[in-house]
Amino acid sequence: MIPRGGRPSLAPYPRQSLTALLEATARRLPDKAALIGSGGEVHSYGRLWMAARRLARFLQREAGVRHGETVAIMSANCAEYAVVVYGALLAGAKVTGLNPLFREREFTAQLVDAEAVVVFATRALRPALGATRGLVPTLRRVEAIEEVEAPGADSLTEPDVVAIDPDQDLAFLPYSSGTTGMPKGVMLTHFNLATNTRQWISTGVIGEGSVQLAFLPFYHIYGAVVLLHAPLAVGATCVVMPRFDAAQVLELIERYRVTELYVAPPALLALANCPVADGRDLSSLRFIASAAAPLPREVAILAAQRLRCPVFQCYGMTEACPTHINPPHAWRDGSVGLPLPDVEQRVVDLETGAEVGVGATGELLVRGPQVMRGYWKQPDATAQAILPGGWVRTGDIARLDADGFLWLVDRAKEMIKYKGYQVAPAELEAVLMEHPAVLDAAVIPIVMSDEGEAPKGFVVLRDGRPTTAAAIMAFVAERVAPYKQLRALEAVVEIPRSPTGKILRRVLVEQERRARTQ
């Protein structure tokens, strides 16, 4: 087996609820700023803990929430989001987060599947949710998330104490992205998330003196662990943004002296190209870490130059939480880093399942105490995802070096098979991004009558950089093997992406299919 990467074990892990981590910080640092809202309002640890307990009591006494039921949140990031999360957990419920951009069909499907009994949503979304209550049999209440905290209240009746089994009771029920199938609820227990939070903190990427900026959505596992649970557990301060705006991010970094910034590649590209970047004091930044999608090398280089700090990658997945990050002072360009403590990794042959050696590519498997219990109400999908011995199939094609650093190649299900060869779309996308006229890029398989599948590129062009499709295709051809060359190229206005920055290749595939049938 390839080495883990040298990070010492943290085992045995305490069997604690996720709320115990916040409680310990609130008792230790009651007056310190835990969260700073987009309007500048400060929520201290003491205030946050009191608001969470007050909400837990409301859920138990007024909403009738019982142990094991599901509380849903459909909101952009805000300080009240944390109140609902920890209040629901204190009440004995589990939390499922929904993308606030969901349409009725999407949010109804998740609420039904998760068996939600209460939904907290922004006022603007409440009418749409209220109109679908009859379609969600379990749903009893729709509440305004803006009203969950009443800081002026001068008394507090404690919530009923719920006995939590950290190994069995679910804390979060996030839904997988659905880019390779229908969305599935991922069962993460209190132990999974409390453990992963400890693993993350132990790497030294965050400390009590950290100030972080959260525009990555809290409903996604990346934002939930890295920007919500870890800062609150260690006693850091988190500045909360409801949505990404490059100029505002740079202004907030300077104003609050942000120390670490977590991004997805599209946001990093926007920050690097933001005209006001040169005029901001960004000297407080220790590093910028990117995840949720492959980071093109030229984007990392540009961002490091424009933002004047180190840029490297980290990695994780909903089913296994964050699992890898580069050491801040010893990162390797292009790698997503080393596994967290007690996370094991293997790379196996796609056909045989046998472990491959250093430098060879195959599917990445991971194992550790933070791995999900399985998919909600889907035992067959769970059996396919978690192999005997507890190894989770990531679906990512990767390689490992002799020191245990992980290098991602592409998604297994998105590999293009051209005349028997396997072509990684992400590799071609990275080459396309090196062209000076290309701002963004995506590659998908198309069906060629005489060649089976073949790669087609889609590019967003930079303003003022004249070029042609033939010139870009020739640029790529000079840099890759003949079987990897693009067979078609199309300029588009934008590349479809998920909220966390993943290229939605299936959208382009569907568009291409429709165009060919017209």
FENURRA-V391319 format. One record per residue. RES is the residue in three letters. SS is DSSP state (alpha for helix, beta for strand, coil for the rest). NEAR is the number of other ideal C-beta (glycine too) atoms within 10 Angstrom. Layout:
BEGIN
res/ss/near
RES/SS/NEAR
RES/SS/NEAR
END
This chain:
BEGIN
res/ss/near
MET/coil/10
ILE/coil/21
PRO/coil/15
ARG/coil/18
GLY/coil/20
GLY/coil/11
ARG/coil/17
PRO/coil/9
SER/coil/10
LEU/coil/16
ALA/coil/9
PRO/coil/7
TYR/coil/18
PRO/coil/12
ARG/coil/14
GLN/coil/17
SER/coil/23
LEU/alpha/29
THR/alpha/24
ALA/alpha/17
LEU/alpha/23
LEU/alpha/24
GLU/alpha/17
ALA/alpha/14
THR/alpha/23
ALA/alpha/23
ARG/alpha/11
ARG/alpha/11
LEU/coil/16
PRO/coil/15
ASP/coil/8
LYS/coil/16
ALA/beta/18
ALA/beta/25
LEU/beta/26
ILE/beta/22
GLY/coil/16
SER/coil/17
GLY/coil/7
GLY/coil/9
GLU/coil/11
VAL/beta/13
HIS/beta/22
SER/beta/17
TYR/alpha/24
GLY/alpha/16
ARG/alpha/20
LEU/alpha/23
TRP/alpha/22
MET/alpha/19
ALA/alpha/24
ALA/alpha/27
ARG/alpha/22
ARG/alpha/23
LEU/alpha/27
ALA/alpha/26
ARG/alpha/18
PHE/alpha/18
LEU/alpha/28
GLN/alpha/20
ARG/alpha/13
GLU/coil/11
ALA/coil/18
GLY/coil/12
VAL/coil/24
ARG/coil/13
HIS/coil/14
GLY/coil/13
GLU/coil/21
THR/beta/24
VAL/beta/27
ALA/beta/30
ILE/beta/25
MET/beta/26
SER/coil/25
ALA/coil/20
ASN/coil/26
CYS/coil/23
ALA/alpha/23
GLU/alpha/25
TYR/alpha/27
ALA/alpha/27
VAL/alpha/26
VAL/alpha/27
VAL/alpha/27
TYR/alpha/27
GLY/alpha/29
ALA/alpha/27
LEU/alpha/27
LEU/alpha/28
ALA/coil/27
GLY/coil/22
ALA/coil/28
LYS/beta/26
VAL/beta/28
THR/beta/27
GLY/beta/25
LEU/beta/23
ASN/coil/18
PRO/coil/20
LEU/coil/11
PHE/coil/16
ARG/coil/9
GLU/alpha/12
ARG/alpha/9
GLU/alpha/15
PHE/alpha/24
THR/alpha/19
ALA/alpha/16
GLN/alpha/21
LEU/alpha/26
VAL/alpha/15
ASP/alpha/20
ALA/alpha/25
GLU/coil/20
ALA/beta/28
VAL/beta/21
VAL/beta/25
VAL/beta/28
PHE/beta/30
ALA/beta/23
THR/coil/18
ARG/alpha/10
ALA/alpha/10
LEU/alpha/21
ARG/alpha/17
PRO/alpha/10
ALA/alpha/16
LEU/alpha/23
GLY/alpha/14
ALA/alpha/12
THR/coil/17
ARG/alpha/15
GLY/alpha/8
LEU/alpha/13
VAL/coil/23
PRO/coil/9
THR/coil/13
LEU/coil/22
ARG/coil/14
ARG/beta/17
VAL/beta/22
GLU/beta/21
ALA/beta/15
ILE/alpha/23
GLU/alpha/13
GLU/alpha/10
VAL/coil/22
GLU/coil/22
ALA/coil/11
PRO/coil/11
GLY/coil/5
ALA/coil/10
ASP/coil/4
SER/coil/5
LEU/coil/11
THR/coil/9
GLU/coil/10
PRO/coil/20
ASP/coil/13
VAL/coil/9
VAL/coil/19
ALA/coil/8
ILE/coil/22
ASP/coil/11
PRO/coil/20
ASP/coil/12
GLN/coil/11
ASP/coil/20
LEU/beta/23
ALA/beta/25
PHE/beta/27
LEU/beta/22
PRO/beta/24
TYR/beta/24
SER/coil/20
SER/coil/18
GLY/coil/13
THR/coil/17
THR/coil/13
GLY/coil/10
MET/coil/11
PRO/coil/16
LYS/coil/22
GLY/beta/25
VAL/beta/25
MET/beta/21
LEU/beta/28
THR/beta/23
HIS/alpha/25
PHE/alpha/24
ASN/alpha/26
LEU/alpha/24
ALA/alpha/25
THR/alpha/27
ASN/alpha/30
THR/alpha/26
ARG/alpha/23
GLN/alpha/26
TRP/alpha/26
ILE/alpha/22
SER/alpha/16
THR/coil/19
GLY/coil/11
VAL/coil/22
ILE/coil/25
GLY/coil/13
GLU/coil/14
GLY/coil/10
SER/coil/19
VAL/beta/19
GLN/beta/22
LEU/beta/23
ALA/beta/24
PHE/coil/24
LEU/coil/25
PRO/coil/23
PHE/coil/25
TYR/coil/24
HIS/coil/22
ILE/alpha/26
TYR/alpha/24
GLY/alpha/22
ALA/alpha/28
VAL/alpha/24
VAL/alpha/28
LEU/alpha/26
LEU/alpha/24
HIS/alpha/28
ALA/alpha/24
PRO/alpha/26
LEU/alpha/25
ALA/alpha/21
VAL/alpha/18
GLY/coil/19
ALA/coil/24
THR/beta/23
CYS/beta/26
VAL/beta/22
VAL/beta/24
MET/coil/20
PRO/coil/17
ARG/coil/12
PHE/coil/18
ASP/coil/15
ALA/alpha/18
ALA/alpha/14
GLN/alpha/16
VAL/alpha/23
LEU/alpha/21
GLU/alpha/13
LEU/alpha/20
ILE/alpha/25
GLU/alpha/16
ARG/alpha/13
TYR/alpha/18
ARG/coil/14
VAL/coil/22
THR/coil/20
GLU/beta/23
LEU/beta/25
TYR/beta/24
VAL/beta/25
ALA/coil/23
PRO/alpha/25
PRO/alpha/23
ALA/alpha/23
LEU/alpha/25
LEU/alpha/24
ALA/alpha/16
LEU/alpha/23
ALA/alpha/21
ASN/alpha/15
CYS/coil/18
PRO/alpha/8
VAL/alpha/11
ALA/alpha/19
ASP/alpha/11
GLY/alpha/8
ARG/coil/18
ASP/coil/12
LEU/coil/19
SER/coil/10
SER/coil/15
LEU/coil/20
ARG/coil/16
PHE/beta/18
ILE/beta/24
ALA/beta/24
SER/beta/26
ALA/coil/25
ALA/coil/27
ALA/coil/19
PRO/coil/26
LEU/coil/28
PRO/coil/23
ARG/alpha/13
GLU/alpha/17
VAL/alpha/22
ALA/alpha/22
ILE/alpha/13
LEU/alpha/18
ALA/alpha/26
ALA/alpha/18
GLN/alpha/11
ARG/alpha/15
LEU/alpha/22
ARG/coil/14
CYS/coil/17
PRO/beta/17
VAL/beta/25
PHE/beta/23
GLN/beta/26
CYS/beta/25
TYR/beta/25
GLY/beta/25
MET/beta/24
THR/coil/20
GLU/coil/25
ALA/coil/26
CYS/beta/32
PRO/beta/25
THR/beta/29
HIS/beta/26
ILE/beta/25
ASN/coil/25
PRO/coil/17
PRO/coil/16
HIS/coil/9
ALA/coil/11
TRP/coil/21
ARG/coil/17
ASP/coil/13
GLY/coil/16
SER/coil/22
VAL/coil/28
GLY/beta/26
LEU/beta/27
PRO/beta/27
LEU/coil/28
PRO/coil/22
ASP/coil/20
VAL/coil/24
GLU/beta/17
GLN/beta/24
ARG/beta/19
VAL/beta/24
VAL/beta/18
ASP/coil/13
LEU/coil/13
GLU/coil/7
THR/coil/9
GLY/coil/13
ALA/coil/8
GLU/beta/14
VAL/coil/18
GLY/coil/11
VAL/coil/13
GLY/coil/11
ALA/coil/12
THR/coil/19
GLY/beta/24
GLU/beta/19
LEU/beta/29
LEU/beta/23
VAL/beta/27
ARG/beta/20
GLY/coil/23
PRO/coil/21
GLN/coil/29
VAL/coil/23
MET/coil/26
ARG/coil/16
GLY/beta/18
TYR/beta/21
TRP/coil/21
LYS/coil/13
GLN/coil/16
PRO/alpha/9
ASP/alpha/8
ALA/alpha/16
THR/alpha/17
ALA/alpha/12
GLN/alpha/11
ALA/alpha/22
ILE/beta/21
LEU/beta/15
PRO/coil/6
GLY/coil/9
GLY/coil/13
TRP/beta/19
VAL/beta/19
ARG/beta/18
THR/beta/22
GLY/beta/17
ASP/beta/23
ILE/beta/23
ALA/beta/21
ARG/beta/20
LEU/beta/26
ASP/coil/14
ALA/coil/10
ASP/coil/14
GLY/coil/20
PHE/coil/23
LEU/beta/26
TRP/beta/19
LEU/beta/23
VAL/beta/19
ASP/beta/23
ARG/beta/21
ALA/alpha/19
LYS/alpha/12
GLU/alpha/20
MET/coil/19
ILE/beta/22
LYS/beta/12
TYR/beta/20
LYS/coil/12
GLY/coil/7
TYR/beta/13
GLN/beta/16
VAL/beta/23
ALA/coil/22
PRO/alpha/24
ALA/alpha/21
GLU/alpha/17
LEU/alpha/24
GLU/alpha/25
ALA/alpha/20
VAL/alpha/24
LEU/alpha/25
MET/alpha/20
GLU/alpha/15
HIS/coil/20
PRO/coil/9
ALA/coil/19
VAL/beta/23
LEU/beta/16
ASP/beta/22
ALA/beta/25
ALA/beta/24
VAL/beta/30
ILE/beta/22
PRO/beta/21
ILE/beta/18
VAL/beta/11
MET/beta/15
SER/coil/5
ASP/coil/6
GLU/coil/12
GLY/beta/13
GLU/beta/18
ALA/beta/20
PRO/beta/26
LYS/beta/22
GLY/beta/24
PHE/beta/24
VAL/beta/24
VAL/beta/15
LEU/beta/17
ARG/coil/15
ASP/coil/6
GLY/coil/6
ARG/coil/11
PRO/coil/8
THR/coil/16
THR/coil/11
ALA/alpha/14
ALA/alpha/9
ALA/alpha/12
ILE/alpha/22
MET/alpha/17
ALA/alpha/12
PHE/alpha/18
VAL/alpha/21
ALA/alpha/14
GLU/coil/9
ARG/coil/15
VAL/coil/15
ALA/coil/9
PRO/alpha/8
TYR/alpha/15
LYS/alpha/20
GLN/coil/18
LEU/coil/22
ARG/coil/15
ALA/beta/15
LEU/beta/20
GLU/beta/13
ALA/beta/15
VAL/coil/15
VAL/coil/6
GLU/coil/11
ILE/coil/19
PRO/coil/16
ARG/beta/18
SER/coil/18
PRO/coil/19
THR/coil/20
GLY/coil/21
LYS/coil/18
ILE/beta/27
LEU/coil/16
ARG/alpha/22
ARG/alpha/14
VAL/alpha/16
LEU/alpha/20
VAL/alpha/15
GLU/alpha/13
GLN/alpha/15
GLU/alpha/18
ARG/alpha/11
ARG/alpha/9
ALA/alpha/9
ARG/alpha/9
THR/alpha/6
GLN/coil/4
END
